[in-house]
Amino acid sequence: MIVIKTLLLLFVPFCFSKSAEVTFKDVTFKGFSVYTEKFKKTIPSGNKLVDFLPERTVYDAIEMKEQHIPVLTEGSLADLDQLDELVIEYCDVEEVESGAISNVPNLRKLSLKGNAIKSIAKDVFSHLGISTLDLSLNQISTIHPQAFDNMPELLNIQLADNFITQWNPEWLKNTPLLTRISVQNNSIEKLPAHGFKNMAGEKKYGKIDLSINLVFSHNKISEIDPEAFSDLHRINNLWLDNNVLESFDENLLTGIKINDLRLNKNNIKCLDGSLDKILKAETNHIDSNPFDCNCLERIKEWSNKKKNVDFTFAEMECTAQRIKVKMTALEKRLKELKGERDVPKEVEEIEVFETKPKNRAIKYIRF
């Protein structure tokens, strides 16, 4: 009996304990130095990439593509002091645990593109010194408010081609160099008040002045709060094309210097208000909207004196509409004229008397 109890005590913990996760199993990766491949290795089974790096080999980039790595566990990508670029793309990654990437002092670019990540937890990327973070082509629908905080070197974040439905103004605190947000091909419906407050202030990279690029093309934006951009003073590119906007408030860009504004392919019928305030960018794209032609004519007259405004196809559409109206009117008039000349059906023959020699029969002419 004592022996049985002893065996049970030894066996039960194993029955109920969770088996240890293995991060890398039969995973092949490559190492590069100055864009030249230096090594290629396969990890049979392991949890830390650093354990499988070849000794005395110089590298600055590591690439894993089309492998199977469901979870990047804590510490799995730690202690890679030479690493400048880390690419883990199309590897079925569903989750990135907090602390998965740590002690990578020289890392500048991190790409997790083309995976199956659904949510971004708090502090997963915080305090990393990366300048580019690519999370495009995933399945992200949930992002913790503090997921991207405290990234002092971040210049560019790619969130394109995901399932994001809301833009949270609390994202991206303490990212003083951030100048490009790419969120195209999502399902965002509204840009809220003070949506970019964490990007406020002058931005410099050394002595180079930086300006902000906001790419929100191909979403479902129908509403922009009047204070959405109020914390910004300079925008390089503001791309809102391929959304469902029906209007654009004349005060949205007050106090902002802007280079390129894209409002093309929305549902805008007219730009009400001061065109000097609305189309204040150096280049303004408003084409492929269902413009009222009288409104478009007003924009055309204004643009001839003021700014560069692209509306070529919209103008062609209005020209086609005018031609169609004229052709319809002409067709109607031709029918009216034809009707005036039509002979009543009940009259089949009309006698027409011609001056002819005598004794010649009268000739009947049928219309």
PELIN-V131987 format. One record per residue. RES is the residue in one small letter. PSI is psi in whole degrees, 0 to 359 (999 if undefined). BURIAL is b if it has 9 or more other C-alpha atoms within 8 Angstrom, else e. Layout:
<<RES/PSI/BURIAL> <RES/PSI/BURIAL>>
This chain:
<<m/318/e> <i/320/e> <v/318/e> <i/315/e> <k/321/e> <t/317/e> <l/320/e> <l/318/e> <l/327/e> <l/327/e> <f/322/e> <v/315/e> <p/324/e> <f/328/e> <c/323/e> <f/354/e> <s/146/e> <k/132/e> <s/143/e> <a/135/e> <e/141/e> <v/119/e> <t/311/b> <f/118/b> <k/116/b> <d/46/e> <v/128/b> <t/136/b> <f/160/b> <k/150/b> <g/142/b> <f/155/b> <s/120/b> <v/51/e> <y/13/e> <t/129/e> <e/129/b> <k/330/b> <f/161/e> <k/125/b> <k/159/e> <t/132/e> <i/112/b> <p/317/e> <s/127/b> <g/168/b> <n/347/b> <k/122/b> <l/323/b> <v/332/b> <d/346/e> <f/11/e> <l/140/e> <p/144/e> <e/152/e> <r/39/e> <t/129/e> <v/132/e> <y/156/b> <d/354/b> <a/143/b> <i/138/b> <e/129/b> <m/122/b> <k/137/b> <e/45/e> <q/186/b> <h/103/b> <i/82/b> <p/322/b> <v/128/b> <l/101/b> <t/165/b> <e/127/b> <g/359/b> <s/333/b> <l/48/b> <a/160/b> <d/40/e> <l/79/b> <d/344/e> <q/348/b> <l/126/b> <d/327/b> <e/130/b> <l/121/b> <v/116/b> <i/91/b> <e/140/b> <y/48/b> <c/20/b> <d/24/b> <v/124/b> <e/335/b> <e/141/b> <v/112/b> <e/152/b> <s/132/b> <g/4/b> <a/321/b> <i/112/b> <s/158/b> <n/53/e> <v/73/b> <p/337/b> <n/4/b> <l/127/b> <r/331/b> <k/131/b> <l/120/b> <s/122/b> <l/33/b> <k/146/b> <g/29/b> <n/202/b> <a/33/b> <i/129/b> <k/332/b> <s/154/b> <i/117/b> <a/173/b> <k/134/b> <d/18/b> <v/321/b> <f/0/b> <s/144/b> <h/3/e> <l/146/b> <g/23/b> <i/150/b> <s/336/b> <t/128/b> <l/119/b> <d/111/b> <l/23/b> <s/161/b> <l/43/b> <n/204/b> <q/34/b> <i/125/b> <s/341/b> <t/129/e> <i/123/b> <h/143/b> <p/334/b> <q/22/b> <a/327/b> <f/24/b> <d/156/b> <n/54/b> <m/85/b> <p/340/b> <e/1/b> <l/123/b> <l/325/b> <n/125/b> <i/129/b> <q/116/b> <l/20/b> <a/155/b> <d/55/b> <n/199/b> <f/35/b> <i/129/b> <t/344/b> <q/143/e> <w/124/b> <n/118/e> <p/345/b> <e/347/e> <w/154/b> <l/39/b> <k/145/b> <n/50/b> <t/72/b> <p/341/b> <l/358/b> <l/122/b> <t/354/b> <r/121/b> <i/119/b> <s/112/b> <v/28/b> <q/157/b> <n/51/b> <n/201/b> <s/35/b> <i/133/b> <e/338/b> <k/144/b> <l/115/b> <p/173/b> <a/139/b> <h/41/b> <g/341/b> <f/35/b> <k/332/b> <n/2/b> <m/9/b> <a/156/b> <g/163/e> <e/143/e> <k/130/b> <k/143/b> <y/97/e> <g/240/e> <k/3/e> <i/126/e> <d/135/e> <l/146/b> <s/160/b> <i/142/b> <n/120/b> <l/112/b> <v/103/b> <f/29/b> <s/154/b> <h/52/b> <n/206/b> <k/35/b> <i/121/b> <s/348/b> <e/135/e> <i/119/b> <d/142/b> <p/337/b> <e/16/b> <a/318/b> <f/13/b> <s/343/b> <d/358/b> <l/151/b> <h/342/b> <r/129/b> <i/129/b> <n/298/b> <n/125/b> <l/102/b> <w/111/b> <l/21/b> <d/159/b> <n/47/b> <n/202/b> <v/34/b> <l/138/b> <e/347/b> <s/169/b> <f/108/b> <d/137/b> <e/343/b> <n/4/e> <l/326/b> <l/21/b> <t/128/e> <g/9/e> <i/130/b> <k/127/b> <i/142/b> <n/309/b> <d/120/b> <l/127/b> <r/114/b> <l/11/b> <n/154/b> <k/51/b> <n/204/b> <n/35/b> <i/124/b> <k/333/b> <c/151/b> <l/100/b> <d/141/b> <g/196/e> <s/120/e> <l/334/b> <d/328/e> <k/325/b> <i/307/b> <l/61/b> <k/356/b> <a/162/b> <e/322/b> <t/131/b> <n/123/b> <h/115/b> <i/13/b> <d/165/b> <s/39/b> <n/155/b> <p/61/e> <f/142/b> <d/131/e> <c/329/e> <n/321/e> <c/318/b> <l/325/b> <e/321/e> <r/318/e> <i/320/b> <k/314/e> <e/319/e> <w/315/b> <s/332/b> <n/333/e> <k/339/e> <k/271/e> <k/172/b> <n/111/e> <v/126/b> <d/113/b> <f/36/b> <t/308/e> <f/326/e> <a/320/b> <e/319/b> <m/321/e> <e/317/e> <c/320/b> <t/317/e> <a/321/e> <q/318/e> <r/318/e> <i/319/e> <k/318/e> <v/315/e> <k/319/e> <m/321/e> <t/317/e> <a/319/e> <l/317/e> <e/319/e> <k/317/e> <r/321/e> <l/320/e> <k/321/e> <e/317/e> <l/319/e> <k/321/e> <g/324/e> <e/333/e> <r/350/e> <d/140/e> <v/134/e> <p/140/e> <k/329/e> <e/345/e> <v/109/e> <e/326/e> <e/144/e> <i/131/b> <e/126/e> <v/117/e> <f/123/e> <e/149/e> <t/108/e> <k/169/e> <p/151/e> <k/161/e> <n/9/e> <r/139/e> <a/153/e> <i/135/e> <k/130/e> <y/129/e> <i/124/e> <r/130/e> <f/999/e>>
